[in-house]
Amino acid sequence: MKKNLSAILLTVMMSAVLAMTGCSGGEQKSTESVSTEETAQTVDADADQKAADEVAALIDAIYVQKRTDNTDEQCRMAKEAWDALTEAQKELVEGENADPDYFGRDTGDASLDDSRNQDDIGENEILVVSFGTSFNDSRVADIKGIEDALQEAFPEWSVRRAFTAQIIINHVQARDGEFIDNMDQALVRAAANGVKNLVIQPTHLMHGAEYDELMEAVEAYSDQFETVKVAEPLLGEVGSDASVINADKEAVAAAITDEAVKTAGYESLDAAKEDGTAFVFMGHGTSHTAKVSYSQMQAQMAALGYDNVFIGTVEGEPEETACEAVIEAVAQAGYKKVILRPLMVVAGDHANNDMAGEDADSWMSMFKASGQFDSVDAQIAGLGGIEAIQNIYVAHTAAVLNGSDAAGTVKGAGAASAALADGTYSADFDTDSSMFHVSEACEGKGTLIVKDGKMTIHISLTSKNIINLFVGLAEDAAKDGAELLQPTEDTVTYSDGMTEEVYGFDVPVPALDEEFDLALIGSKGIWYDHKVSVSNPEPIENE
C-alpha cells in the first residue's frame, strides 16, 4: 500500500511538472516537427537564392561591350542555368544588370528575324550597321525592315548586318540562340568572302559617338577591300548650329509626323491641333557635339509649320530637350492631349521603359504627374518600320553607289586652277574616304598658304588616331628615309562652343583641283593609301 502510494505521488508530481512547463510527450514532438520544418524552409530559401544569384552572375558576365573567346560558352551557360531554375527562383534573379526580364520578358518571335550573317557574299556588299535591340518584334520591323528595303533596291548587292552593341548581341544570342555579327566579325567575314566593294550604311540618326566608333572600326579593315564607302546616317550632315536644316531632316520630320498622326487616328496634323493634341518625339540624347541635331529637328518642325510637334531626349542633352522642359513647352503652348513616340530607329528598352514604362521617372508617368494634361498616350514604334524612312536610307546608299559625296552632291575634279597669288586662303579639302576627313568644326575646309608659288594646306582632323601622313603611296611611306608629315596639336571649336584636341597636318599641295596621293598611318601601325584634292580657295582677310 505504501509502495502504491509512493507510485501515485510520483505520477502526480510528474504530471504537475509537465503541466507547469506546458508540455506533454505528444506536444513536445509537435514542436520539434515545427522546428524541423522551419529549418528545412530556411535551407530551401537559401538554396533558391543561391541558384538565382549564380544565374545573375552569369548574366552580368555577358552584359559587357567586349566580345572574348569565352563569350559563346558564357552565353550558353547563362541560358542553361536560367532554364534549370524554378519559376520562383527566376523571380529572385537580381544582379548589377541582371533581372528576371533578361531571359523572361516576351519581346516577340526571334525566328522571324534574319541575322544576315551568311557567307557567299560575292564581290559587292552593303553592310547595314545598327546599334541593335534585344526586342525581337522591333528588330524584325525596324532593323530588318531597313535591310529588306535595301536588298530590294539593290538586288545585285549582298546586304549583311552588323550591330555595334555587344551587350545586345550577347543578349539575343543567349536568350534566342540568334547569332549576330559585331563590326569586327562582319568585316572579317566580308574580307574572307572576297568582297571587293564595300558600302557601309549606318542606321544611326546622326554623326554622333556611335558613328565615330563605326568609322574607326572600318578604318582598321579598309586595306582589305578595293573600295570602301560610308553612306550618311538618317539625318544627314550635322551643320553648324541649331538653325541649320537640310533635305534629310525635312524628309524625316514629315515622315515621322505623318505616321504619328495616322496612328493616332487623325486626318491631318491640323485636325490633331484643333483637338488640342501635341506629339512629342523622344530621342536618346547625347553629350557629343552632334546633339545640335535634336535642336535642328525642332527648328525643322517649326519651319514646316508643325507647331504641335515637340522634340525631347532621354538624356536631356541638349537641355531644352529634357522631359521637364518639354512638359513646360507643351503646357505653355496650351495643348491638353499628349502622344509620345520614340525618335529612335528601334522601339526597344528606351521606348518601352524610359518613355512608356510604369516607373515614376518614365516620360509617361512624368507627363501624367504634372497634372497639366487631360490625357497622355504612347505609340511604341521605331522609325525603321516606316516606309518613308526606309526610302531615305535607300537614297543615302544610292548616293554613294552613284559617286555622290555624303551630302548628295557629285564632286568632280574640274579644270586646274590658275596659280594663286601669295597669301592665305580657306580651301576645301576633299578625300576619297568618309573615314579620313577634316573635323566637322572646320566644315570641310583647311587653311591654304601660298608662298613663292608653293602651296601648303593646314588641316585639322577629327581625332588623334592618325599619327603621320605621307605625300605619296603607302608602299613608299613604309620605306626607310621616307619624309613623314608630323602632327601638330590643334584645338577645334564646335558650333556649341565645345572644344576638342585633335591632330593637324601641314600638307604640301602640288596643284589645285587635282587628286594626289596622301597615305596615312594610325595607331595600329598600318599605312593606307588615299586620294585627296584641294579646291575652291577663298582669300582670308587679314584682321
C-alpha positions as CSV (number, residue, x, y, z in Angstrom):
1,M,0.0,0.0,0.0
2,K,2.8,2.3,0.9
3,K,4.6,1.4,-2.3
4,N,1.4,2.1,-4.3
5,L,1.0,5.5,-2.6
6,S,4.6,6.4,-3.5
7,A,3.9,5.5,-7.1
8,I,0.8,7.5,-7.2
9,L,2.6,10.6,-5.7
10,L,5.4,10.2,-8.2
11,T,2.9,10.2,-11.0
12,V,1.1,13.3,-9.7
13,M,4.4,15.2,-9.3
14,M,5.5,14.3,-12.9
15,S,2.1,15.5,-14.2
16,A,2.4,18.7,-12.3
17,V,5.9,19.4,-13.7
18,L,4.7,18.7,-17.2
19,A,1.7,21.0,-16.7
20,M,4.0,23.8,-15.4
21,T,6.2,23.5,-18.4
22,G,3.2,23.4,-20.7
23,C,4.4,20.2,-22.3
24,S,3.5,16.7,-22.7
25,G,5.1,14.0,-24.6
26,G,2.9,14.5,-27.6
27,E,3.2,18.3,-27.6
28,Q,7.0,18.2,-27.4
29,K,7.1,16.0,-30.5
30,S,5.0,18.5,-32.4
31,T,7.3,21.4,-31.5
32,E,10.3,19.5,-32.7
33,S,8.5,18.9,-36.0
34,V,7.7,22.6,-36.5
35,S,11.3,23.5,-35.8
36,T,12.5,21.0,-38.4
37,E,10.1,22.3,-41.0
38,E,11.2,25.9,-40.4
39,T,14.8,24.8,-40.8
40,A,14.0,23.0,-44.0
41,Q,12.2,26.1,-45.3
42,T,15.2,28.3,-44.5
43,V,17.6,25.8,-46.2
44,D,15.3,25.8,-49.3
45,A,15.1,29.6,-49.4
46,D,18.9,29.8,-49.1
47,A,19.3,27.3,-51.9
48,D,16.8,29.2,-54.1
49,Q,18.6,32.4,-53.6
50,K,22.0,30.8,-54.3
51,A,20.7,29.3,-57.5
52,A,19.2,32.7,-58.6
53,D,22.5,34.5,-57.7
54,E,24.5,32.1,-59.8
55,V,22.3,32.9,-62.8
56,A,22.6,36.7,-62.1
57,A,26.4,36.4,-62.0
58,L,26.3,34.6,-65.4
59,I,24.1,37.3,-66.9
60,D,26.3,40.1,-65.6
61,A,29.3,38.3,-67.1
62,I,27.8,38.6,-70.6
63,Y,26.3,42.1,-70.1
64,V,29.5,43.6,-71.4
65,Q,30.6,45.5,-74.5
66,K,33.6,43.4,-75.4
67,R,33.5,40.0,-77.0
68,T,36.0,37.4,-75.9
69,D,37.0,33.9,-76.8
70,N,34.7,32.7,-73.9
71,T,31.6,34.7,-74.9
72,D,29.8,31.9,-76.8
73,E,30.3,29.5,-73.9
74,Q,29.2,32.1,-71.3
75,C,26.0,32.8,-73.3
76,R,25.2,29.0,-73.4
77,M,25.9,28.5,-69.7
78,A,23.7,31.5,-68.7
79,K,20.7,30.3,-70.6
80,E,21.1,26.7,-69.4
81,A,21.3,27.9,-65.8
82,W,18.2,30.0,-66.3
83,D,16.2,27.2,-67.8
84,A,17.1,25.0,-64.8
85,L,15.5,27.4,-62.3
86,T,12.0,27.1,-60.9
87,E,9.6,29.9,-61.6
88,A,10.0,31.0,-58.0
89,Q,13.8,31.1,-58.3
90,K,13.6,33.1,-61.6
91,E,11.8,35.9,-59.7
92,L,14.8,36.1,-57.3
93,V,17.4,36.8,-60.1
94,E,18.9,40.2,-59.4
95,G,22.4,41.5,-60.2
96,E,24.3,44.5,-61.3
97,N,22.5,44.3,-64.7
98,A,20.6,41.0,-64.3
99,D,16.9,40.7,-63.6
100,P,14.1,38.3,-64.4
101,D,13.3,40.2,-67.6
102,Y,16.7,39.4,-69.2
103,F,15.5,35.9,-70.2
104,G,11.9,36.1,-69.1
105,R,10.4,39.0,-70.9
106,D,8.5,38.2,-74.1
107,T,9.6,40.6,-76.8
108,G,8.3,38.7,-79.8
109,D,9.4,35.8,-82.1
110,A,13.1,35.9,-82.8
111,S,12.6,33.2,-85.5
112,L,11.1,35.9,-87.8
113,D,14.4,37.8,-87.9
114,D,17.3,37.3,-90.3
115,S,20.8,37.7,-88.8
116,R,22.2,38.2,-92.3
117,N,25.5,36.7,-91.4
118,Q,25.5,34.3,-94.4
119,D,28.7,33.7,-96.4
120,D,28.8,33.5,-100.2
121,I,28.6,37.3,-100.2
122,G,30.1,38.0,-103.6
123,E,32.2,40.9,-104.6
124,N,29.7,43.7,-103.7
125,E,28.4,44.1,-100.2
126,I,26.2,46.6,-98.4
127,L,26.8,46.2,-94.6
128,V,24.0,47.7,-92.6
129,V,25.3,48.8,-89.2
130,S,23.0,49.3,-86.3
131,F,23.3,49.8,-82.6
132,G,20.9,47.0,-82.2
133,T,18.0,45.9,-80.0
134,S,17.1,42.8,-78.0
135,F,13.4,43.5,-78.5
136,N,12.6,40.9,-81.2
137,D,9.5,42.5,-82.7
138,S,11.3,45.8,-83.1
139,R,14.4,44.2,-84.6
140,V,12.2,42.5,-87.2
141,A,10.1,45.5,-88.0
142,D,12.7,48.2,-87.8
143,I,16.2,46.9,-88.5
144,K,15.2,44.0,-90.7
145,G,12.7,46.4,-92.4
146,I,15.5,48.7,-93.4
147,E,17.7,45.8,-94.5
148,D,14.9,44.3,-96.6
149,A,14.3,47.6,-98.3
150,L,18.0,48.0,-99.2
151,Q,18.1,44.4,-100.5
152,E,15.1,45.0,-102.7
153,A,16.5,48.3,-104.0
154,F,19.9,46.8,-104.8
155,P,19.4,43.1,-105.7
156,E,22.9,42.8,-107.2
157,W,24.5,43.6,-103.9
158,S,24.6,41.3,-100.8
159,V,23.0,43.0,-97.8
160,R,24.6,41.9,-94.5
161,R,24.2,43.0,-90.9
162,A,26.4,44.2,-88.0
163,F,25.5,45.5,-84.6
164,T,27.8,47.8,-82.6
165,A,26.4,46.9,-79.1
166,Q,28.0,43.7,-78.0
167,I,25.7,43.8,-74.9
168,I,22.7,43.4,-77.2
169,I,24.4,40.8,-79.4
170,N,25.1,38.7,-76.3
171,H,21.6,39.1,-75.0
172,V,20.0,37.9,-78.3
173,Q,22.4,35.1,-78.6
174,A,22.0,33.8,-75.0
175,R,18.2,34.1,-75.0
176,D,17.2,33.3,-78.5
177,G,20.1,31.4,-80.0
178,E,20.4,34.0,-82.7
179,F,24.0,34.9,-83.7
180,I,24.5,38.5,-85.0
181,D,27.9,39.8,-86.1
182,N,29.6,42.7,-84.4
183,M,31.6,45.1,-86.6
184,D,34.9,43.1,-86.5
185,Q,33.1,39.8,-87.2
186,A,31.2,41.3,-90.2
187,L,34.3,42.9,-91.7
188,V,36.4,39.7,-91.3
189,R,33.5,37.8,-92.9
190,A,33.4,40.2,-95.8
191,A,37.2,40.0,-96.4
192,A,37.2,36.2,-96.1
193,N,34.5,36.1,-98.7
194,G,36.4,38.1,-101.2
195,V,34.3,41.3,-101.1
196,K,35.9,43.9,-103.3
197,N,33.5,46.8,-103.0
198,L,32.1,47.5,-99.5
199,V,29.4,50.1,-98.8
200,I,28.5,50.8,-95.1
201,Q,25.0,52.1,-94.4
202,P,24.6,53.2,-90.8
203,T,21.1,53.2,-89.4
204,H,22.2,55.7,-86.8
205,L,20.3,59.0,-86.6
206,M,23.4,61.3,-86.8
207,H,27.1,61.7,-86.8
208,G,27.4,61.0,-83.1
209,A,29.6,58.9,-80.9
210,E,28.3,55.6,-82.4
211,Y,29.0,56.8,-85.9
212,D,32.5,57.9,-84.9
213,E,33.2,54.4,-83.4
214,L,31.9,52.8,-86.6
215,M,34.3,54.9,-88.7
216,E,37.3,53.9,-86.5
217,A,36.3,50.2,-86.8
218,V,36.1,50.4,-90.6
219,E,39.4,52.2,-90.9
220,A,41.2,49.2,-89.4
221,Y,40.0,47.0,-92.3
222,S,39.9,49.4,-95.2
223,D,43.0,47.9,-96.8
224,Q,41.1,44.6,-97.2
225,F,38.9,46.0,-99.9
226,E,39.3,47.8,-103.2
227,T,36.7,50.4,-102.3
228,V,35.0,51.3,-99.0
229,K,32.3,53.9,-98.9
230,V,30.2,55.0,-95.9
231,A,26.8,56.4,-96.5
232,E,25.1,59.1,-94.5
233,P,23.1,58.4,-91.3
234,L,19.4,59.3,-91.3
235,L,19.6,63.0,-90.5
236,G,22.5,63.7,-92.8
237,E,25.2,66.3,-92.1
238,V,25.1,67.9,-88.6
239,G,25.5,71.5,-89.6
240,S,27.0,74.4,-87.6
241,D,24.1,75.5,-85.3
242,A,20.6,74.8,-84.2
243,S,19.1,76.7,-87.1
244,V,20.7,74.6,-89.8
245,I,18.2,72.2,-91.5
246,N,18.5,70.1,-94.7
247,A,16.6,67.9,-97.0
248,D,17.2,64.8,-94.9
249,K,15.8,66.4,-91.8
250,E,12.8,67.8,-93.6
251,A,12.0,64.4,-95.1
252,V,12.4,62.7,-91.7
253,A,10.3,65.3,-89.9
254,A,7.5,64.9,-92.5
255,A,7.6,61.1,-92.4
256,I,7.5,60.6,-88.6
257,T,4.8,63.2,-88.1
258,D,2.6,61.8,-90.8
259,E,3.0,58.3,-89.3
260,A,2.2,59.5,-85.8
261,V,-0.9,61.5,-87.0
262,K,-2.2,58.5,-88.9
263,T,-1.6,56.1,-86.0
264,A,-3.4,58.5,-83.7
265,G,-6.5,58.3,-86.0
266,Y,-6.4,62.0,-87.2
267,E,-6.9,63.0,-90.8
268,S,-4.2,65.6,-90.5
269,L,-1.8,67.3,-88.1
270,D,-4.1,70.4,-88.2
271,A,-7.0,68.2,-87.1
272,A,-4.9,67.0,-84.2
273,K,-4.0,70.6,-83.3
274,E,-7.7,71.6,-83.3
275,D,-8.3,68.7,-81.0
276,G,-5.7,70.1,-78.6
277,T,-3.2,67.3,-79.3
278,A,0.6,67.6,-79.3
279,F,3.0,65.0,-80.5
280,V,6.3,64.5,-78.5
281,F,9.1,62.6,-80.2
282,M,11.6,61.3,-77.6
283,G,15.2,60.7,-78.8
284,H,18.2,59.3,-76.9
285,G,20.2,62.5,-76.5
286,T,24.0,62.8,-76.4
287,S,26.8,64.8,-75.0
288,H,28.5,64.6,-78.4
289,T,28.6,67.8,-80.4
290,A,26.1,66.2,-82.8
291,K,23.5,66.8,-80.1
292,V,22.6,70.0,-82.0
293,S,20.8,67.7,-84.4
294,Y,17.9,67.5,-82.0
295,S,17.6,71.2,-81.8
296,Q,17.8,71.3,-85.6
297,M,14.9,68.8,-85.8
298,Q,12.8,71.2,-83.6
299,A,13.8,74.0,-85.9
300,Q,12.7,71.8,-88.8
301,M,9.3,71.1,-87.3
302,A,8.8,74.9,-86.9
303,A,9.9,75.5,-90.5
304,L,7.2,73.1,-91.6
305,G,4.6,74.8,-89.5
306,Y,4.3,71.8,-87.2
307,D,3.6,73.9,-84.1
308,N,2.2,71.0,-82.1
309,V,5.2,68.7,-82.6
310,F,8.0,68.7,-79.9
311,I,11.4,67.1,-79.7
312,G,12.8,65.6,-76.4
313,T,15.6,63.3,-75.3
314,V,16.1,60.7,-72.6
315,E,19.4,62.1,-71.6
316,G,18.2,65.7,-71.6
317,E,21.0,66.9,-73.9
318,P,20.5,69.5,-75.3
319,E,19.0,71.0,-72.1
320,E,15.8,72.2,-73.9
321,T,15.0,68.6,-74.8
322,A,14.9,67.3,-71.1
323,C,11.5,65.9,-70.1
324,E,10.7,68.7,-67.7
325,A,11.5,71.4,-70.3
326,V,9.3,69.6,-72.9
327,I,6.4,69.3,-70.5
328,E,6.6,73.0,-69.8
329,A,6.8,73.8,-73.5
330,V,3.8,71.7,-74.4
331,A,1.8,73.1,-71.4
332,Q,2.6,76.7,-72.3
333,A,1.5,76.1,-75.9
334,G,-1.9,75.2,-74.5
335,Y,-2.2,71.5,-75.6
336,K,-4.1,69.2,-73.3
337,K,-3.6,65.9,-75.0
338,V,-0.2,64.4,-75.5
339,I,1.0,61.5,-77.6
340,L,4.5,60.2,-77.0
341,R,6.5,58.4,-79.7
342,P,10.2,57.5,-79.9
343,L,12.6,59.4,-82.2
344,M,14.7,56.2,-82.5
345,V,15.2,53.7,-85.2
346,V,14.0,50.9,-82.9
347,A,11.4,50.7,-80.2
348,G,13.5,48.9,-77.6
349,D,14.3,49.5,-74.0
350,H,14.1,53.3,-74.1
351,A,10.7,53.3,-75.9
352,N,9.2,50.6,-73.7
353,N,10.6,51.7,-70.3
354,D,12.0,55.2,-70.4
355,M,9.1,56.5,-72.5
356,A,6.1,54.3,-71.8
357,G,7.1,52.5,-68.7
358,E,5.2,52.4,-65.3
359,D,8.1,53.7,-63.2
360,A,7.8,57.2,-61.8
361,D,10.6,58.5,-63.9
362,S,9.3,57.4,-67.2
363,W,8.1,60.1,-69.6
364,M,4.5,58.7,-69.5
365,S,4.5,58.9,-65.7
366,M,6.1,62.4,-65.5
367,F,3.7,63.9,-68.1
368,K,0.8,62.5,-66.1
369,A,2.2,63.5,-62.8
370,S,2.5,67.1,-64.0
371,G,-1.3,67.4,-63.8
372,Q,-1.3,69.7,-66.9
373,F,-2.8,67.3,-69.4
374,D,-6.2,65.6,-69.8
375,S,-4.6,62.5,-71.5
376,V,-1.2,61.1,-72.2
377,D,-0.7,58.2,-74.6
378,A,2.2,56.5,-76.2
379,Q,2.9,55.0,-79.7
380,I,5.6,52.3,-79.2
381,A,7.1,52.0,-82.7
382,G,10.5,52.6,-84.2
383,L,11.4,54.8,-87.1
384,G,12.8,51.8,-89.1
385,G,9.4,50.4,-89.7
386,I,8.2,53.5,-91.6
387,E,8.4,53.0,-95.4
388,A,9.3,56.7,-96.0
389,I,12.2,56.4,-93.5
390,Q,13.4,53.2,-95.2
391,N,13.4,55.1,-98.5
392,I,15.7,57.8,-97.0
393,Y,18.3,55.1,-96.2
394,V,17.9,53.7,-99.7
395,A,18.6,57.1,-101.1
396,H,21.7,57.6,-99.0
397,T,23.1,54.2,-100.1
398,A,22.3,55.1,-103.8
399,A,24.1,58.4,-103.4
400,V,27.4,56.7,-102.5
401,L,26.9,54.0,-105.1
402,N,26.4,56.7,-107.8
403,G,29.6,58.5,-106.7
404,S,28.0,61.3,-104.8
405,D,29.5,62.6,-101.6
406,A,28.0,62.4,-98.1
407,A,25.7,65.4,-98.7
408,G,24.5,64.0,-102.0
409,T,26.4,66.4,-104.3
410,V,28.5,65.0,-107.0
411,K,32.1,66.4,-106.9
412,G,34.3,66.5,-109.9
413,A,38.0,67.4,-110.2
414,G,37.3,70.2,-112.6
415,A,39.9,72.1,-114.6
416,A,43.2,73.0,-113.0
417,S,43.1,76.4,-111.3
418,A,45.4,79.2,-112.3
419,A,48.3,79.9,-110.0
420,L,47.3,81.8,-106.8
421,A,49.0,84.9,-105.6
422,D,50.9,84.6,-102.3
423,G,48.6,84.8,-99.4
424,T,46.3,82.9,-97.0
425,Y,43.2,81.2,-98.2
426,S,40.3,79.0,-96.9
427,A,40.0,75.9,-99.2
428,D,38.0,72.7,-99.4
429,F,40.0,69.5,-98.5
430,D,38.3,66.5,-100.1
431,T,39.2,62.9,-99.7
432,D,38.2,59.5,-101.2
433,S,37.1,58.2,-97.8
434,S,34.4,59.1,-95.2
435,M,36.9,57.8,-92.6
436,F,39.5,60.3,-93.4
437,H,38.5,64.0,-93.4
438,V,38.9,67.2,-91.6
439,S,37.0,67.9,-88.4
440,E,33.3,68.8,-88.7
441,A,34.2,72.0,-86.8
442,C,36.1,73.1,-89.9
443,E,33.2,72.5,-92.3
444,G,35.4,70.5,-94.7
445,K,38.0,73.3,-95.1
446,G,41.6,73.9,-94.3
447,T,43.9,76.9,-94.3
448,L,45.9,77.2,-97.6
449,I,49.1,79.1,-97.5
450,V,50.7,80.2,-100.8
451,K,54.2,81.5,-100.8
452,D,56.7,81.8,-103.7
453,G,54.4,79.7,-105.8
454,K,54.3,76.8,-103.4
455,M,51.1,75.7,-101.6
456,T,50.6,74.1,-98.2
457,I,47.3,73.4,-96.6
458,H,46.9,73.0,-92.9
459,I,44.1,70.6,-91.9
460,S,42.7,69.7,-88.5
461,L,41.5,66.1,-88.4
462,T,38.7,64.5,-86.3
463,S,40.9,62.9,-83.6
464,K,44.4,61.9,-82.7
465,N,44.1,58.5,-84.3
466,I,46.1,59.3,-87.4
467,I,49.7,59.9,-86.3
468,N,51.5,60.5,-89.6
469,L,50.8,61.4,-93.2
470,F,52.9,60.9,-96.3
471,V,52.6,62.6,-99.7
472,G,52.7,59.6,-102.0
473,L,51.8,55.9,-101.8
474,A,51.7,53.7,-98.7
475,E,54.4,51.4,-100.0
476,D,56.8,54.3,-100.2
477,A,55.8,55.7,-96.9
478,A,57.0,52.5,-95.2
479,K,60.5,52.7,-96.7
480,D,63.5,53.9,-94.7
481,G,64.1,57.6,-95.1
482,A,60.6,58.5,-96.1
483,E,59.7,62.1,-95.2
484,L,56.7,61.7,-93.0
485,L,54.4,64.7,-92.1
486,Q,54.4,65.2,-88.4
487,P,51.2,66.2,-86.5
488,T,50.5,69.4,-84.7
489,E,48.2,69.6,-81.7
490,D,45.2,71.6,-82.8
491,T,42.2,72.8,-80.8
492,V,38.9,72.9,-82.7
493,T,35.8,74.7,-81.6
494,Y,32.3,73.4,-82.5
495,S,29.2,75.5,-83.0
496,D,28.0,74.9,-79.5
497,G,31.3,76.3,-78.0
498,M,32.7,72.9,-77.1
499,T,36.4,72.3,-77.9
500,E,38.4,69.3,-78.7
501,E,42.1,68.5,-79.0
502,V,42.9,66.8,-82.4
503,Y,45.9,66.3,-84.6
504,G,46.6,68.7,-87.6
505,F,49.0,68.4,-90.5
506,D,50.6,70.8,-93.0
507,V,50.2,69.1,-96.3
508,P,52.1,70.2,-99.4
509,V,49.7,70.8,-102.4
510,P,51.1,70.0,-105.8
511,A,48.1,71.6,-107.7
512,L,44.5,72.8,-107.1
513,D,41.5,70.8,-108.3
514,E,43.7,67.7,-109.0
515,E,43.8,64.5,-106.9
516,F,47.1,63.5,-105.4
517,D,48.2,60.5,-103.2
518,L,48.3,61.0,-99.5
519,A,49.0,57.9,-97.3
520,L,48.2,57.8,-93.6
521,I,49.2,55.6,-90.7
522,G,47.2,55.2,-87.4
523,S,48.0,53.7,-84.0
524,K,47.8,50.1,-85.4
525,G,50.9,50.8,-87.5
526,I,49.4,50.1,-90.9
527,W,49.8,52.5,-93.9
528,Y,46.7,53.2,-96.0
529,D,46.5,54.8,-99.5
530,H,44.1,57.7,-100.1
531,K,43.4,60.2,-102.8
532,V,42.8,63.9,-101.8
533,S,42.3,67.2,-103.5
534,V,42.2,70.9,-102.6
535,S,39.8,73.3,-104.3
536,N,37.7,76.5,-104.0
537,P,40.3,78.7,-102.4
538,E,38.9,81.9,-100.9
539,P,41.2,84.7,-99.6
540,I,41.2,85.2,-95.8
541,E,41.2,88.8,-95.0
542,N,43.9,90.0,-92.5
543,E,42.3,91.4,-89.4
